[in-house]
Amino acid sequence: AKEAAEAGALDLGDAVSRVPGVDVTRFGQAGTMSSISIRGSKSNQVLVMQDGRPINQPSTGLADVSLEYANEMDQVEVVRGPSGLLYGANALGGVVNMLTPEPPSRFTVFAGAELGGFNSNSTSVRVGGPIGPARFLVQRSSAGSDGHRENSVFTGNNWMLKGVLFSNPRLVVTGTSNETALGLPGVVPAVDVLKRNSGQAHFGDDKASSLVDWQK
């Protein structure tokens, strides 16, 4: 987590992009879908997990690592090369496992914030402690950026609730929620209004080309 913060990483893709043999493909500006490949593998051949739980989509096999914010991480494990015997069919290229903080044994409150260029920012608030034989952790993380061009703003919020009960056997229950809003810089409409297509003429303006230049 410390290395990711020092590197100004916004999400899991930024955090692992400096690991030898790991390539991160981002399909646009901050907040757009990002995928990981290891040693030349396809992205759907890399198993991505959060606390040992796969987050790859069943339909495509891809994992969108832009939804996993760096300020949620405690540690990241990277296994390079075929790992199917240990992790299953999706691990032909390798494995990335993002570990979130453990619920603390004493009541703890943590808050942090970062600010960078283009108003890139991230915040994290974490509260946790014991409740009888159990321990809990509630964390709210956010990330955002104004983007480097028109209509490329990005805002995202994640909530995580993590509970641990017993020590042996250990029972861990985790719930997460994500909401992302993203500007999509489309084709810039023609300066001559008469040369704009019907969609640009009815739903766009001088900067945005259509209604779908924004999604949530």
C-alpha positions as CSV (number, residue, x, y, z in Angstrom):
1,A,0.0,0.0,0.0
2,K,2.8,2.4,0.8
3,E,4.5,1.8,-2.6
4,A,1.2,2.4,-4.4
5,A,0.6,5.6,-2.6
6,E,4.2,6.9,-3.3
7,A,3.7,6.1,-7.0
8,G,0.4,8.0,-7.1
9,A,-1.6,4.9,-8.1
10,L,-5.4,5.4,-8.3
11,D,-6.3,1.8,-8.9
12,L,-5.0,-1.8,-8.9
13,G,-3.9,-1.4,-12.5
14,D,-1.7,1.5,-11.7
15,A,-0.3,-0.3,-8.7
16,V,0.9,-3.4,-10.6
17,S,2.0,-1.7,-13.8
18,R,5.5,-1.4,-12.4
19,V,5.9,-5.1,-11.7
20,P,8.3,-6.8,-14.2
21,G,6.4,-8.9,-16.7
22,V,3.0,-7.3,-16.0
23,D,1.3,-5.1,-18.7
24,V,-1.8,-3.0,-18.0
25,T,-4.1,-2.0,-20.9
26,R,-6.4,1.0,-20.2
27,F,-9.1,1.7,-22.7
28,G,-9.1,5.5,-22.3
29,Q,-8.6,8.0,-19.5
30,A,-8.7,7.4,-15.7
31,G,-11.7,5.4,-14.7
32,T,-12.2,3.5,-18.0
33,M,-11.8,-0.2,-18.1
34,S,-8.3,-1.6,-17.4
35,S,-7.1,-5.2,-17.8
36,I,-3.9,-7.0,-16.9
37,S,-1.8,-9.4,-18.9
38,I,1.3,-11.2,-17.7
39,R,4.3,-12.2,-19.8
40,G,2.4,-11.8,-23.1
41,S,-0.8,-13.7,-22.0
42,K,-4.3,-12.6,-22.9
43,S,-6.1,-10.6,-20.2
44,N,-8.7,-13.3,-19.8
45,Q,-5.9,-15.8,-19.0
46,V,-5.0,-13.8,-15.8
47,L,-6.9,-14.6,-12.7
48,V,-7.6,-11.4,-10.6
49,M,-8.8,-11.9,-7.1
50,Q,-9.7,-9.8,-4.1
51,D,-8.9,-11.6,-0.8
52,G,-8.7,-14.8,-2.8
53,R,-12.1,-14.3,-4.4
54,P,-12.1,-14.1,-8.2
55,I,-13.4,-10.9,-9.8
56,N,-13.1,-12.0,-13.4
57,Q,-16.4,-11.8,-15.3
58,P,-17.9,-15.2,-16.1
59,S,-19.0,-14.1,-19.6
60,T,-15.6,-12.7,-20.9
61,G,-13.1,-13.9,-18.3
62,L,-11.8,-10.3,-18.0
63,A,-11.4,-8.4,-14.8
64,D,-11.8,-4.6,-14.8
65,V,-9.1,-3.6,-12.3
66,S,-10.1,0.1,-12.6
67,L,-12.9,-0.7,-10.1
68,E,-10.4,-1.8,-7.5
69,Y,-9.0,1.4,-5.9
70,A,-5.4,1.5,-4.6
71,N,-6.5,3.0,-1.3
72,E,-8.4,-0.2,-0.5
73,M,-5.2,-2.3,-0.7
74,D,-3.1,-3.6,2.1
75,Q,-0.9,-5.8,-0.2
76,V,-0.9,-7.3,-3.7
77,E,0.4,-10.7,-4.6
78,V,1.5,-11.3,-8.3
79,V,2.2,-14.9,-9.6
80,R,3.8,-14.8,-13.0
81,G,3.3,-17.8,-15.3
82,P,0.9,-20.7,-15.6
83,S,-0.7,-21.4,-12.2
84,G,-3.7,-23.6,-13.2
85,L,-2.8,-26.4,-10.9
86,L,-3.2,-24.1,-7.9
87,Y,-5.9,-21.6,-9.1
88,G,-7.8,-23.2,-12.0
89,A,-8.3,-22.6,-15.7
90,N,-8.3,-18.8,-15.6
91,A,-4.7,-18.7,-14.4
92,L,-2.9,-19.7,-17.5
93,G,-1.0,-16.4,-17.7
94,G,-0.7,-15.7,-13.9
95,V,-2.5,-14.5,-10.8
96,V,-3.0,-11.1,-9.2
97,N,-4.5,-11.2,-5.7
98,M,-5.4,-7.9,-4.0
99,L,-5.5,-8.2,-0.2
100,T,-7.6,-5.7,1.7
101,P,-6.9,-4.7,5.3
102,E,-7.7,-7.1,8.1
103,P,-10.3,-6.0,10.7
104,P,-8.3,-4.7,13.7
105,S,-8.3,-6.4,17.1
106,R,-8.7,-2.9,18.8
107,F,-11.1,-0.1,17.8
108,T,-9.3,1.9,15.1
109,V,-10.2,4.9,12.9
110,F,-8.1,5.8,9.8
111,A,-8.6,8.6,7.2
112,G,-6.4,9.6,4.3
113,A,-6.5,11.7,1.2
114,E,-4.3,12.4,-1.8
115,L,-4.4,15.1,-4.5
116,G,-2.5,15.2,-7.9
117,G,-2.5,16.7,-11.3
118,F,-5.8,17.3,-13.3
119,N,-7.4,17.3,-9.8
120,S,-6.8,13.6,-9.5
121,N,-7.7,12.6,-6.0
122,S,-8.4,9.7,-3.7
123,T,-9.8,9.4,-0.2
124,S,-10.2,6.6,2.3
125,V,-12.0,6.3,5.6
126,R,-11.7,3.1,7.6
127,V,-13.4,2.2,10.9
128,G,-13.0,-1.2,12.6
129,G,-12.7,-3.1,15.9
130,P,-14.0,-6.0,17.9
131,I,-17.6,-6.9,18.7
132,G,-17.6,-9.8,21.1
133,P,-15.8,-12.8,19.5
134,A,-15.9,-11.1,16.1
135,R,-14.0,-8.2,14.4
136,F,-15.3,-5.9,11.8
137,L,-14.0,-3.3,9.3
138,V,-16.1,-0.7,7.3
139,Q,-14.2,1.2,4.6
140,R,-15.3,3.9,2.1
141,S,-12.9,4.6,-0.7
142,S,-13.2,7.2,-3.5
143,A,-11.1,8.1,-6.5
144,G,-11.5,10.7,-9.2
145,S,-10.0,13.0,-11.8
146,D,-11.0,15.9,-14.0
147,G,-9.2,14.2,-16.9
148,H,-6.7,15.6,-19.4
149,R,-9.3,16.6,-22.0
150,E,-12.9,17.8,-22.3
151,N,-15.6,15.4,-21.0
152,S,-13.2,13.0,-19.3
153,V,-14.1,13.5,-15.7
154,F,-14.2,10.4,-13.5
155,T,-15.6,9.8,-10.0
156,G,-16.0,6.6,-8.2
157,N,-17.0,5.4,-4.7
158,N,-16.5,1.9,-3.1
159,W,-17.9,0.6,0.1
160,M,-16.5,-2.5,1.8
161,L,-17.8,-4.3,4.9
162,K,-15.5,-7.1,6.2
163,G,-16.1,-9.3,9.2
164,V,-14.0,-12.1,10.8
165,L,-15.4,-14.6,13.3
166,F,-13.4,-17.3,15.1
167,S,-9.8,-18.1,14.5
168,N,-9.8,-21.8,13.8
169,P,-11.7,-22.4,11.6
170,R,-11.7,-18.8,10.5
171,L,-14.8,-17.4,8.9
172,V,-14.6,-14.2,6.8
173,V,-17.6,-12.4,5.4
174,T,-17.1,-9.6,2.9
175,G,-19.5,-7.3,1.1
176,T,-18.6,-4.6,-1.5
177,S,-20.5,-2.0,-3.5
178,N,-19.2,0.2,-6.3
179,E,-20.6,3.2,-8.1
180,T,-18.7,5.0,-10.9
181,A,-19.5,8.0,-13.1
182,L,-17.5,8.6,-16.2
183,G,-17.3,11.1,-18.9
184,L,-16.6,9.6,-22.4
185,P,-14.8,11.9,-24.8
186,G,-16.4,11.1,-28.1
187,V,-15.8,12.5,-31.6
188,V,-15.6,16.3,-31.5
189,P,-18.5,17.7,-33.6
190,A,-17.8,19.6,-36.8
191,V,-17.3,23.3,-36.3
192,D,-19.9,23.9,-39.1
193,V,-23.2,23.0,-37.5
194,L,-24.7,22.0,-40.9
195,K,-22.1,19.3,-41.2
196,R,-23.0,17.6,-37.9
197,N,-25.0,14.3,-38.0
198,S,-28.5,14.2,-36.5
199,G,-27.3,12.8,-33.2
200,Q,-24.7,15.5,-32.7
201,A,-27.2,18.2,-33.9
202,H,-30.0,17.1,-31.5
203,F,-28.1,15.8,-28.4
204,G,-24.7,17.3,-28.5
205,D,-23.1,20.7,-28.3
206,D,-19.7,22.2,-29.3
207,K,-17.8,19.9,-27.0
208,A,-19.8,16.7,-26.6
209,S,-21.1,14.6,-29.5
210,S,-24.1,12.8,-27.9
211,L,-26.0,11.9,-24.7
212,V,-23.8,8.8,-24.3
213,D,-20.7,10.9,-23.6
214,W,-21.6,10.3,-19.9
215,Q,-22.3,7.1,-18.2
216,K,-22.9,6.0,-14.6
